[in-house]
Amino acid sequence: MERKRSFSVHWAWIVLGSSFATLFITYSIRIGAYSVLLPEMIRDFQMTKVQAGMIKSAFSITYLIFAPVMGWLTDRIGGRKVVSFFCLFLGGGTFLMSQADGFLPLLLYYSLVGIGAAATWVPIVTLIQVWFGEKRRGLALGILSPSYGIGFGLMGLILPIIVLKHHWRLGWSVLGVAGLLLIFVNGLLLRDRPAKIGLRPWGDSGHEEKGDIFSPARKMGTGEILASGPFWLIGLSYFAISYGTYTIVDFFVTYGAMELKIPYPVASLFITVLAFSGVFGGFLIMALSDTIGRKKSLMIIQLLLPLCILNLIWAGGNVWLLMVGMGFFGFLYGAVWPMYGACARDFFPKEMTGRVFGLMTIFYGLGAMSSPPLTGYLADVTGTFQWPFGLGALASLLAALPIGFLKTPMEFQRDKD
């Protein structure tokens, strides 16, 4: 008992801190490095925009395949082992990107990164929701959300300097080493469940959670999850928002540098503006969702994002309008992914969060996999990114449709009674 009193910080915050660092590095790699270094890689390897998109699709395919596996493994053996081990793929694949000598090696190495990335997002979101009580999950995920925003935001500042003074390969090398260090960080600091070390979730009232649709003791099989209406409604929305947002996130620096002829260091700042505005948006909107609910919060995001994308198209080559537009886009974008993660916990039993979110991530992966090559193809065919960006706006708007039919946990329970 004396040992417990000696801890002045609840271990939930240590788990959150380690998770923050992991997502910081992961998103520096999966969005920051890819988006910012892509124009230079296209020039060096003389790739088409379709080929550039296929590199990201290779990442998304392995992410799609392994995300459900990671969710299942998290429920079976715990997030600590899963995250720690698969950071080997995250860091190793990233380092190998710096050694690639052509298009096919880039496909292979970035697919390894996708395996590692699949083992960070799903298990970490699951761990955070285990370690924080019902009324504190939105806050915790809101605190977590700046991690990926700050990560790829800083890459928009740092990587152009590395490219101009050295080479784009050094950027991949540095991030690869950082990814490998996460093996040790997570092995030391992550813990799977509060009860294992004699604690309760931080902010837990000790009462049964009112938002649960299912009995806390009940578990669901994979077939029952797949037959669930909320699973498909959330999943279809997840697919549409994934497709729509990645048209902008993956290609906007390339659009600015190669189509609008904006200087590369300036175009790289678009990703920085997006990221840092997302830091504030992710925290504020996630905290708000604890009060107004995930459904309303998601619909607000999904209805406003298309307007932001259309504004980016309308801005043309006006750098200041583009920066402001990216700021509004990023503010909303920052809350998208943790919001869907919170839905997995709100609408399904807590013991199944990892498996449910892993299965839902298939929809995310399909959107993220199809968006880059189709965006690149349409840009090659039409000679502009504006048409594929417009398609992304439409997809983001359509994401609101299935969420509109989604019953909140309280509505579901009321109908059941």
C-alpha beads as a LAMMPS data file, in Angstrom:
LAMMPS data file: protein, C-alpha beads

417 atoms
416 bonds

1 atom types
1 bond types

-500.0 500.0 xlo xhi
-500.0 500.0 ylo yhi
-500.0 500.0 zlo zhi

Masses

1 110.0

Atoms # bond

1 1 1 0.000 0.000 0.000
2 1 1 2.850 2.352 0.750
3 1 1 4.158 1.828 -2.738
4 1 1 0.879 2.950 -4.278
5 1 1 0.856 6.157 -2.255
6 1 1 4.338 7.015 -3.514
7 1 1 3.026 7.522 -7.041
8 1 1 1.975 11.153 -7.391
9 1 1 0.969 10.692 -11.039
10 1 1 -1.721 8.231 -12.062
11 1 1 -0.252 5.663 -14.455
12 1 1 -2.940 6.596 -16.979
13 1 1 -0.975 9.775 -17.676
14 1 1 2.251 7.810 -18.195
15 1 1 0.440 5.580 -20.689
16 1 1 -0.937 8.703 -22.359
17 1 1 2.549 10.245 -22.505
18 1 1 4.101 7.159 -24.102
19 1 1 1.181 6.963 -26.527
20 1 1 1.641 10.642 -27.373
21 1 1 5.309 10.064 -28.251
22 1 1 4.462 6.996 -30.332
23 1 1 1.823 8.744 -32.417
24 1 1 4.083 11.784 -32.750
25 1 1 6.720 9.650 -34.489
26 1 1 4.206 7.507 -36.381
27 1 1 2.444 10.458 -37.979
28 1 1 5.719 12.231 -38.637
29 1 1 6.430 9.208 -40.828
30 1 1 3.072 8.294 -42.355
31 1 1 1.884 11.827 -43.188
32 1 1 4.738 14.271 -42.597
33 1 1 7.520 12.415 -44.392
34 1 1 5.357 11.107 -47.223
35 1 1 3.553 14.385 -47.948
36 1 1 6.577 16.669 -47.604
37 1 1 9.221 14.470 -49.263
38 1 1 6.963 13.245 -52.078
39 1 1 7.658 16.104 -54.564
40 1 1 11.413 15.485 -54.295
41 1 1 10.972 11.724 -54.674
42 1 1 8.781 12.227 -57.757
43 1 1 11.537 14.333 -59.349
44 1 1 14.381 11.951 -58.447
45 1 1 12.644 8.776 -59.613
46 1 1 10.700 10.407 -62.483
47 1 1 7.456 8.918 -61.179
48 1 1 3.939 9.670 -62.368
49 1 1 1.396 10.900 -59.829
50 1 1 -0.328 7.519 -60.057
51 1 1 2.906 5.795 -59.011
52 1 1 3.321 8.288 -56.182
53 1 1 -0.181 7.432 -55.023
54 1 1 0.544 3.705 -55.266
55 1 1 3.342 4.070 -52.710
56 1 1 0.814 5.333 -50.180
57 1 1 -1.595 2.595 -51.257
58 1 1 1.045 -0.044 -50.459
59 1 1 1.127 1.392 -46.941
60 1 1 -2.676 1.405 -46.753
61 1 1 -3.046 -2.189 -47.984
62 1 1 -0.858 -3.628 -45.236
63 1 1 -2.454 -1.244 -42.737
64 1 1 -5.890 -2.503 -43.813
65 1 1 -4.881 -6.162 -43.549
66 1 1 -3.109 -5.895 -40.215
67 1 1 -5.314 -3.397 -38.333
68 1 1 -7.971 -6.024 -37.451
69 1 1 -5.182 -8.428 -36.466
70 1 1 -3.700 -5.780 -34.169
71 1 1 -7.093 -5.166 -32.580
72 1 1 -7.523 -8.896 -31.977
73 1 1 -3.984 -9.207 -30.603
74 1 1 -4.555 -6.228 -28.314
75 1 1 -7.613 -7.904 -26.785
76 1 1 -5.708 -11.216 -26.488
77 1 1 -2.181 -10.326 -25.320
78 1 1 -2.390 -6.606 -24.538
79 1 1 -1.403 -3.399 -26.286
80 1 1 1.998 -3.146 -24.611
81 1 1 3.447 -6.183 -26.409
82 1 1 1.736 -5.364 -29.699
83 1 1 2.889 -1.745 -29.897
84 1 1 6.431 -2.462 -28.700
85 1 1 7.106 -5.361 -31.076
86 1 1 5.639 -3.861 -34.236
87 1 1 7.539 -0.597 -33.850
88 1 1 10.336 -2.722 -35.343
89 1 1 8.401 -2.665 -38.633
90 1 1 7.569 1.023 -38.275
91 1 1 11.160 2.128 -37.706
92 1 1 12.829 -0.496 -39.876
93 1 1 10.607 0.122 -42.898
94 1 1 11.089 3.864 -42.569
95 1 1 14.870 3.545 -42.451
96 1 1 14.796 1.313 -45.537
97 1 1 12.902 4.057 -47.408
98 1 1 16.129 6.052 -47.291
99 1 1 17.928 3.203 -49.087
100 1 1 15.386 2.676 -51.898
101 1 1 16.746 2.857 -55.446
102 1 1 13.482 2.712 -57.378
103 1 1 9.706 2.535 -57.406
104 1 1 9.323 -1.150 -56.440
105 1 1 11.576 -0.965 -53.344
106 1 1 9.594 2.096 -52.244
107 1 1 6.396 0.039 -52.484
108 1 1 7.899 -2.793 -50.443
109 1 1 9.460 -0.668 -47.725
110 1 1 6.429 1.564 -47.219
111 1 1 4.238 -1.530 -46.949
112 1 1 6.407 -2.555 -43.971
113 1 1 5.768 0.865 -42.452
114 1 1 2.035 0.191 -42.866
115 1 1 2.312 -2.963 -40.753
116 1 1 4.030 -1.017 -37.984
117 1 1 1.579 1.877 -38.165
118 1 1 -1.367 -0.527 -37.849
119 1 1 0.085 -1.614 -34.510
120 1 1 0.162 1.904 -33.110
121 1 1 -3.189 3.562 -33.778
122 1 1 -5.701 0.797 -32.928
123 1 1 -3.917 -0.569 -29.816
124 1 1 -3.127 2.901 -28.495
125 1 1 -6.677 4.209 -28.860
126 1 1 -7.842 1.022 -27.132
127 1 1 -5.361 1.457 -24.268
128 1 1 -6.314 5.092 -23.692
129 1 1 -9.988 4.205 -23.405
130 1 1 -9.178 1.437 -20.925
131 1 1 -7.122 3.795 -18.748
132 1 1 -9.609 6.690 -18.614
133 1 1 -13.168 6.721 -17.260
134 1 1 -16.278 7.247 -19.374
135 1 1 -16.486 11.003 -18.836
136 1 1 -12.773 11.513 -19.431
137 1 1 -12.236 9.571 -22.664
138 1 1 -12.986 12.504 -24.923
139 1 1 -10.589 14.651 -22.891
140 1 1 -7.864 11.980 -23.024
141 1 1 -8.252 11.436 -26.761
142 1 1 -8.343 15.200 -27.214
143 1 1 -4.999 15.459 -25.407
144 1 1 -3.674 12.587 -27.528
145 1 1 -4.801 14.122 -30.821
146 1 1 -2.144 16.909 -30.872
147 1 1 0.526 14.184 -30.978
148 1 1 -0.002 13.394 -34.626
149 1 1 -0.719 17.020 -35.488
150 1 1 2.497 18.266 -33.918
151 1 1 4.366 15.340 -35.466
152 1 1 3.611 15.903 -39.121
153 1 1 3.331 19.652 -38.543
154 1 1 6.953 19.886 -37.465
155 1 1 7.938 17.807 -40.479
156 1 1 6.647 20.610 -42.687
157 1 1 9.251 22.863 -41.038
158 1 1 12.154 20.458 -40.505
159 1 1 12.181 18.219 -43.584
160 1 1 12.466 21.032 -46.174
161 1 1 15.610 22.219 -44.364
162 1 1 17.049 18.689 -44.448
163 1 1 16.194 18.413 -48.157
164 1 1 17.770 21.768 -49.034
165 1 1 20.938 21.208 -46.972
166 1 1 21.356 17.450 -47.416
167 1 1 18.926 15.097 -49.177
168 1 1 15.427 13.687 -48.775
169 1 1 16.983 10.316 -47.858
170 1 1 18.339 11.731 -44.595
171 1 1 14.799 12.621 -43.536
172 1 1 13.703 8.990 -43.810
173 1 1 16.854 7.814 -41.977
174 1 1 16.339 10.069 -38.958
175 1 1 12.681 9.120 -38.627
176 1 1 13.560 5.436 -38.984
177 1 1 15.914 5.575 -36.010
178 1 1 13.258 7.423 -33.982
179 1 1 10.738 4.702 -34.816
180 1 1 13.106 1.981 -33.625
181 1 1 13.625 3.774 -30.294
182 1 1 9.880 3.456 -29.656
183 1 1 10.382 -0.282 -29.089
184 1 1 12.115 0.479 -25.795
185 1 1 9.955 3.454 -24.779
186 1 1 6.707 1.512 -25.049
187 1 1 8.137 -1.635 -23.507
188 1 1 9.085 0.349 -20.410
189 1 1 6.061 2.627 -20.006
190 1 1 2.908 1.047 -21.421
191 1 1 0.635 -1.061 -19.199
192 1 1 -2.379 -3.005 -20.425
193 1 1 -5.003 -2.533 -17.695
194 1 1 -5.305 -0.444 -14.512
195 1 1 -6.469 -3.457 -12.490
196 1 1 -3.189 -5.261 -13.153
197 1 1 -1.340 -2.709 -11.021
198 1 1 -4.139 -2.144 -8.497
199 1 1 -5.614 1.011 -10.010
200 1 1 -8.926 2.176 -11.445
201 1 1 -9.216 4.137 -14.695
202 1 1 -8.471 7.819 -14.146
203 1 1 -11.720 9.748 -13.742
204 1 1 -13.756 6.575 -13.188
205 1 1 -16.741 7.240 -10.937
206 1 1 -16.991 3.603 -9.905
207 1 1 -20.528 3.330 -11.264
208 1 1 -21.722 1.347 -14.271
209 1 1 -21.327 3.343 -17.448
210 1 1 -24.675 4.619 -18.606
211 1 1 -23.708 4.867 -22.243
212 1 1 -23.040 1.159 -22.709
213 1 1 -25.489 -0.526 -25.048
214 1 1 -24.391 -3.944 -23.818
215 1 1 -23.868 -5.476 -20.422
216 1 1 -20.347 -4.719 -19.152
217 1 1 -19.679 -8.432 -18.711
218 1 1 -20.877 -9.409 -22.163
219 1 1 -18.533 -10.238 -25.018
220 1 1 -19.342 -10.333 -28.721
221 1 1 -18.028 -12.667 -31.370
222 1 1 -16.638 -11.353 -34.632
223 1 1 -19.771 -12.498 -36.461
224 1 1 -22.001 -10.594 -34.051
225 1 1 -19.899 -7.459 -34.469
226 1 1 -20.133 -7.728 -38.259
227 1 1 -23.913 -8.184 -38.024
228 1 1 -24.305 -5.046 -35.919
229 1 1 -25.997 -2.037 -37.518
230 1 1 -23.851 0.568 -35.717
231 1 1 -20.700 -1.191 -36.945
232 1 1 -21.684 -0.756 -40.604
233 1 1 -22.997 2.774 -40.227
234 1 1 -19.833 3.961 -38.484
235 1 1 -17.662 1.931 -40.860
236 1 1 -19.190 3.317 -44.074
237 1 1 -18.799 6.832 -42.722
238 1 1 -15.193 6.013 -41.771
239 1 1 -14.485 4.917 -45.357
240 1 1 -15.934 8.077 -46.904
241 1 1 -14.172 10.509 -44.561
242 1 1 -10.884 8.625 -44.999
243 1 1 -11.084 8.875 -48.776
244 1 1 -12.113 12.532 -48.713
245 1 1 -9.551 13.867 -46.273
246 1 1 -6.554 12.024 -47.718
247 1 1 -7.039 13.613 -51.126
248 1 1 -5.944 16.832 -49.412
249 1 1 -3.505 15.528 -46.800
250 1 1 -1.456 13.365 -49.177
251 1 1 -1.233 15.691 -52.168
252 1 1 -1.651 19.306 -51.111
253 1 1 2.075 20.015 -50.806
254 1 1 2.581 18.422 -54.241
255 1 1 -0.348 20.475 -55.597
256 1 1 1.203 23.682 -54.289
257 1 1 4.771 22.953 -55.384
258 1 1 4.167 21.311 -58.773
259 1 1 0.845 22.711 -60.043
260 1 1 0.618 26.151 -58.448
261 1 1 4.422 26.664 -58.685
262 1 1 4.650 27.828 -55.095
263 1 1 8.244 27.535 -53.755
264 1 1 8.791 24.142 -52.113
265 1 1 9.621 25.483 -48.608
266 1 1 6.425 27.579 -48.680
267 1 1 4.262 24.740 -50.028
268 1 1 5.582 22.495 -47.248
269 1 1 4.116 24.923 -44.725
270 1 1 0.608 23.900 -45.809
271 1 1 1.047 20.617 -43.949
272 1 1 2.356 22.531 -40.915
273 1 1 -0.669 24.848 -40.830
274 1 1 -2.993 21.865 -41.214
275 1 1 -1.283 20.035 -38.377
276 1 1 -1.036 22.818 -35.807
277 1 1 -4.610 23.968 -36.347
278 1 1 -5.573 20.321 -35.875
279 1 1 -3.908 20.366 -32.458
280 1 1 -6.446 22.906 -31.217
281 1 1 -9.356 21.425 -33.123
282 1 1 -8.681 17.896 -31.940
283 1 1 -8.566 18.925 -28.292
284 1 1 -11.538 21.301 -28.349
285 1 1 -13.881 19.196 -30.474
286 1 1 -13.096 15.971 -28.606
287 1 1 -13.701 17.687 -25.262
288 1 1 -16.968 19.090 -26.649
289 1 1 -18.011 15.603 -27.771
290 1 1 -18.066 14.475 -24.128
291 1 1 -20.933 16.937 -23.683
292 1 1 -22.892 16.915 -26.956
293 1 1 -22.083 13.324 -27.992
294 1 1 -19.996 11.722 -30.741
295 1 1 -22.825 11.634 -33.288
296 1 1 -23.471 15.380 -33.274
297 1 1 -19.755 16.122 -33.200
298 1 1 -19.083 13.871 -36.191
299 1 1 -21.886 15.399 -38.225
300 1 1 -20.607 18.920 -37.563
301 1 1 -17.176 17.871 -38.840
302 1 1 -18.561 16.054 -41.874
303 1 1 -20.773 18.942 -42.964
304 1 1 -18.061 21.597 -42.613
305 1 1 -15.085 19.720 -44.104
306 1 1 -16.454 19.794 -47.698
307 1 1 -16.814 23.579 -47.467
308 1 1 -13.179 23.829 -46.388
309 1 1 -12.037 21.706 -49.351
310 1 1 -14.072 23.767 -51.823
311 1 1 -12.512 26.917 -50.365
312 1 1 -9.038 25.467 -50.988
313 1 1 -9.954 24.837 -54.627
314 1 1 -11.431 28.333 -55.016
315 1 1 -8.325 29.988 -53.503
316 1 1 -6.201 29.094 -56.548
317 1 1 -2.617 30.281 -56.168
318 1 1 -3.326 32.837 -53.424
319 1 1 -0.946 31.635 -50.725
320 1 1 -2.623 33.509 -47.879
321 1 1 -6.080 32.185 -48.739
322 1 1 -4.623 28.696 -49.012
323 1 1 -2.999 29.014 -45.586
324 1 1 -6.255 30.200 -43.991
325 1 1 -8.187 27.451 -45.753
326 1 1 -5.764 24.809 -44.530
327 1 1 -6.145 26.211 -41.028
328 1 1 -9.914 25.672 -41.061
329 1 1 -9.526 22.249 -42.685
330 1 1 -6.946 21.194 -40.099
331 1 1 -9.062 22.398 -37.161
332 1 1 -11.761 19.906 -38.151
333 1 1 -9.382 17.202 -39.368
334 1 1 -7.633 17.026 -35.989
335 1 1 -10.719 15.535 -34.337
336 1 1 -11.732 13.070 -37.058
337 1 1 -9.702 9.990 -36.114
338 1 1 -10.004 10.068 -32.310
339 1 1 -13.756 10.658 -32.743
340 1 1 -14.172 7.391 -34.629
341 1 1 -12.010 5.659 -32.043
342 1 1 -14.313 6.910 -29.289
343 1 1 -17.315 5.565 -31.217
344 1 1 -15.870 2.044 -31.033
345 1 1 -15.930 2.295 -27.244
346 1 1 -19.273 4.109 -26.939
347 1 1 -21.290 1.673 -29.048
348 1 1 -19.717 -1.662 -28.092
349 1 1 -18.659 -3.509 -24.903
350 1 1 -15.411 -2.241 -23.436
351 1 1 -13.823 -5.717 -23.537
352 1 1 -14.228 -5.706 -27.325
353 1 1 -12.909 -2.212 -28.079
354 1 1 -9.679 -3.380 -29.706
355 1 1 -11.357 -5.946 -31.942
356 1 1 -14.216 -3.616 -32.919
357 1 1 -11.938 -0.700 -33.745
358 1 1 -9.580 -3.008 -35.599
359 1 1 -12.444 -4.252 -37.779
360 1 1 -13.691 -0.700 -38.301
361 1 1 -10.231 0.279 -39.454
362 1 1 -10.764 -1.929 -42.521
363 1 1 -13.126 0.781 -43.767
364 1 1 -10.533 3.446 -43.024
365 1 1 -7.916 1.404 -44.858
366 1 1 -10.103 0.986 -47.936
367 1 1 -10.564 4.748 -48.124
368 1 1 -6.893 5.485 -47.507
369 1 1 -5.862 2.793 -50.016
370 1 1 -8.114 3.946 -52.867
371 1 1 -7.688 7.697 -52.414
372 1 1 -3.993 8.207 -53.405
373 1 1 -3.909 6.292 -56.730
374 1 1 -7.319 7.576 -57.827
375 1 1 -6.366 11.139 -56.897
376 1 1 -3.067 10.756 -58.766
377 1 1 -4.790 9.190 -61.789
378 1 1 -7.394 11.951 -62.036
379 1 1 -4.663 14.582 -61.665
380 1 1 -2.653 12.951 -64.484
381 1 1 -5.711 12.672 -66.759
382 1 1 -7.218 16.126 -66.128
383 1 1 -3.928 17.970 -65.625
384 1 1 -5.043 19.378 -62.282
385 1 1 -5.612 18.262 -58.691
386 1 1 -8.756 20.370 -58.415
387 1 1 -11.108 17.704 -59.798
388 1 1 -9.930 14.937 -57.445
389 1 1 -10.049 17.436 -54.570
390 1 1 -13.683 18.119 -55.482
391 1 1 -14.386 14.387 -55.366
392 1 1 -12.813 14.351 -51.911
393 1 1 -15.204 17.090 -50.798
394 1 1 -18.157 15.009 -51.997
395 1 1 -16.896 11.921 -50.166
396 1 1 -16.492 13.918 -46.942
397 1 1 -20.068 15.145 -47.241
398 1 1 -21.401 11.630 -47.866
399 1 1 -19.721 10.512 -44.624
400 1 1 -22.478 12.334 -42.735
401 1 1 -25.240 10.222 -44.293
402 1 1 -24.745 6.928 -42.383
403 1 1 -23.999 8.800 -39.155
404 1 1 -27.387 10.494 -39.502
405 1 1 -29.036 7.065 -39.180
406 1 1 -26.905 6.049 -36.196
407 1 1 -28.716 5.772 -32.875
408 1 1 -26.876 7.045 -29.836
409 1 1 -26.344 4.562 -26.966
410 1 1 -29.110 6.226 -24.943
411 1 1 -31.544 6.120 -27.900
412 1 1 -30.734 2.452 -28.430
413 1 1 -31.339 1.644 -24.768
414 1 1 -34.619 3.606 -24.760
415 1 1 -35.905 1.666 -27.780
416 1 1 -34.787 -1.592 -26.185
417 1 1 -36.707 -0.821 -22.984

Bonds

1 1 1 2
2 1 2 3
3 1 3 4
4 1 4 5
5 1 5 6
6 1 6 7
7 1 7 8
8 1 8 9
9 1 9 10
10 1 10 11
11 1 11 12
12 1 12 13
13 1 13 14
14 1 14 15
15 1 15 16
16 1 16 17
17 1 17 18
18 1 18 19
19 1 19 20
20 1 20 21
21 1 21 22
22 1 22 23
23 1 23 24
24 1 24 25
25 1 25 26
26 1 26 27
27 1 27 28
28 1 28 29
29 1 29 30
30 1 30 31
31 1 31 32
32 1 32 33
33 1 33 34
34 1 34 35
35 1 35 36
36 1 36 37
37 1 37 38
38 1 38 39
39 1 39 40
40 1 40 41
41 1 41 42
42 1 42 43
43 1 43 44
44 1 44 45
45 1 45 46
46 1 46 47
47 1 47 48
48 1 48 49
49 1 49 50
50 1 50 51
51 1 51 52
52 1 52 53
53 1 53 54
54 1 54 55
55 1 55 56
56 1 56 57
57 1 57 58
58 1 58 59
59 1 59 60
60 1 60 61
61 1 61 62
62 1 62 63
63 1 63 64
64 1 64 65
65 1 65 66
66 1 66 67
67 1 67 68
68 1 68 69
69 1 69 70
70 1 70 71
71 1 71 72
72 1 72 73
73 1 73 74
74 1 74 75
75 1 75 76
76 1 76 77
77 1 77 78
78 1 78 79
79 1 79 80
80 1 80 81
81 1 81 82
82 1 82 83
83 1 83 84
84 1 84 85
85 1 85 86
86 1 86 87
87 1 87 88
88 1 88 89
89 1 89 90
90 1 90 91
91 1 91 92
92 1 92 93
93 1 93 94
94 1 94 95
95 1 95 96
96 1 96 97
97 1 97 98
98 1 98 99
99 1 99 100
100 1 100 101
101 1 101 102
102 1 102 103
103 1 103 104
104 1 104 105
105 1 105 106
106 1 106 107
107 1 107 108
108 1 108 109
109 1 109 110
110 1 110 111
111 1 111 112
112 1 112 113
113 1 113 114
114 1 114 115
115 1 115 116
116 1 116 117
117 1 117 118
118 1 118 119
119 1 119 120
120 1 120 121
121 1 121 122
122 1 122 123
123 1 123 124
124 1 124 125
125 1 125 126
126 1 126 127
127 1 127 128
128 1 128 129
129 1 129 130
130 1 130 131
131 1 131 132
132 1 132 133
133 1 133 134
134 1 134 135
135 1 135 136
136 1 136 137
137 1 137 138
138 1 138 139
139 1 139 140
140 1 140 141
141 1 141 142
142 1 142 143
143 1 143 144
144 1 144 145
145 1 145 146
146 1 146 147
147 1 147 148
148 1 148 149
149 1 149 150
150 1 150 151
151 1 151 152
152 1 152 153
153 1 153 154
154 1 154 155
155 1 155 156
156 1 156 157
157 1 157 158
158 1 158 159
159 1 159 160
160 1 160 161
161 1 161 162
162 1 162 163
163 1 163 164
164 1 164 165
165 1 165 166
166 1 166 167
167 1 167 168
168 1 168 169
169 1 169 170
170 1 170 171
171 1 171 172
172 1 172 173
173 1 173 174
174 1 174 175
175 1 175 176
176 1 176 177
177 1 177 178
178 1 178 179
179 1 179 180
180 1 180 181
181 1 181 182
182 1 182 183
183 1 183 184
184 1 184 185
185 1 185 186
186 1 186 187
187 1 187 188
188 1 188 189
189 1 189 190
190 1 190 191
191 1 191 192
192 1 192 193
193 1 193 194
194 1 194 195
195 1 195 196
196 1 196 197
197 1 197 198
198 1 198 199
199 1 199 200
200 1 200 201
201 1 201 202
202 1 202 203
203 1 203 204
204 1 204 205
205 1 205 206
206 1 206 207
207 1 207 208
208 1 208 209
209 1 209 210
210 1 210 211
211 1 211 212
212 1 212 213
213 1 213 214
214 1 214 215
215 1 215 216
216 1 216 217
217 1 217 218
218 1 218 219
219 1 219 220
220 1 220 221
221 1 221 222
222 1 222 223
223 1 223 224
224 1 224 225
225 1 225 226
226 1 226 227
227 1 227 228
228 1 228 229
229 1 229 230
230 1 230 231
231 1 231 232
232 1 232 233
233 1 233 234
234 1 234 235
235 1 235 236
236 1 236 237
237 1 237 238
238 1 238 239
239 1 239 240
240 1 240 241
241 1 241 242
242 1 242 243
243 1 243 244
244 1 244 245
245 1 245 246
246 1 246 247
247 1 247 248
248 1 248 249
249 1 249 250
250 1 250 251
251 1 251 252
252 1 252 253
253 1 253 254
254 1 254 255
255 1 255 256
256 1 256 257
257 1 257 258
258 1 258 259
259 1 259 260
260 1 260 261
261 1 261 262
262 1 262 263
263 1 263 264
264 1 264 265
265 1 265 266
266 1 266 267
267 1 267 268
268 1 268 269
269 1 269 270
270 1 270 271
271 1 271 272
272 1 272 273
273 1 273 274
274 1 274 275
275 1 275 276
276 1 276 277
277 1 277 278
278 1 278 279
279 1 279 280
280 1 280 281
281 1 281 282
282 1 282 283
283 1 283 284
284 1 284 285
285 1 285 286
286 1 286 287
287 1 287 288
288 1 288 289
289 1 289 290
290 1 290 291
291 1 291 292
292 1 292 293
293 1 293 294
294 1 294 295
295 1 295 296
296 1 296 297
297 1 297 298
298 1 298 299
299 1 299 300
300 1 300 301
301 1 301 302
302 1 302 303
303 1 303 304
304 1 304 305
305 1 305 306
306 1 306 307
307 1 307 308
308 1 308 309
309 1 309 310
310 1 310 311
311 1 311 312
312 1 312 313
313 1 313 314
314 1 314 315
315 1 315 316
316 1 316 317
317 1 317 318
318 1 318 319
319 1 319 320
320 1 320 321
321 1 321 322
322 1 322 323
323 1 323 324
324 1 324 325
325 1 325 326
326 1 326 327
327 1 327 328
328 1 328 329
329 1 329 330
330 1 330 331
331 1 331 332
332 1 332 333
333 1 333 334
334 1 334 335
335 1 335 336
336 1 336 337
337 1 337 338
338 1 338 339
339 1 339 340
340 1 340 341
341 1 341 342
342 1 342 343
343 1 343 344
344 1 344 345
345 1 345 346
346 1 346 347
347 1 347 348
348 1 348 349
349 1 349 350
350 1 350 351
351 1 351 352
352 1 352 353
353 1 353 354
354 1 354 355
355 1 355 356
356 1 356 357
357 1 357 358
358 1 358 359
359 1 359 360
360 1 360 361
361 1 361 362
362 1 362 363
363 1 363 364
364 1 364 365
365 1 365 366
366 1 366 367
367 1 367 368
368 1 368 369
369 1 369 370
370 1 370 371
371 1 371 372
372 1 372 373
373 1 373 374
374 1 374 375
375 1 375 376
376 1 376 377
377 1 377 378
378 1 378 379
379 1 379 380
380 1 380 381
381 1 381 382
382 1 382 383
383 1 383 384
384 1 384 385
385 1 385 386
386 1 386 387
387 1 387 388
388 1 388 389
389 1 389 390
390 1 390 391
391 1 391 392
392 1 392 393
393 1 393 394
394 1 394 395
395 1 395 396
396 1 396 397
397 1 397 398
398 1 398 399
399 1 399 400
400 1 400 401
401 1 401 402
402 1 402 403
403 1 403 404
404 1 404 405
405 1 405 406
406 1 406 407
407 1 407 408
408 1 408 409
409 1 409 410
410 1 410 411
411 1 411 412
412 1 412 413
413 1 413 414
414 1 414 415
415 1 415 416
416 1 416 417
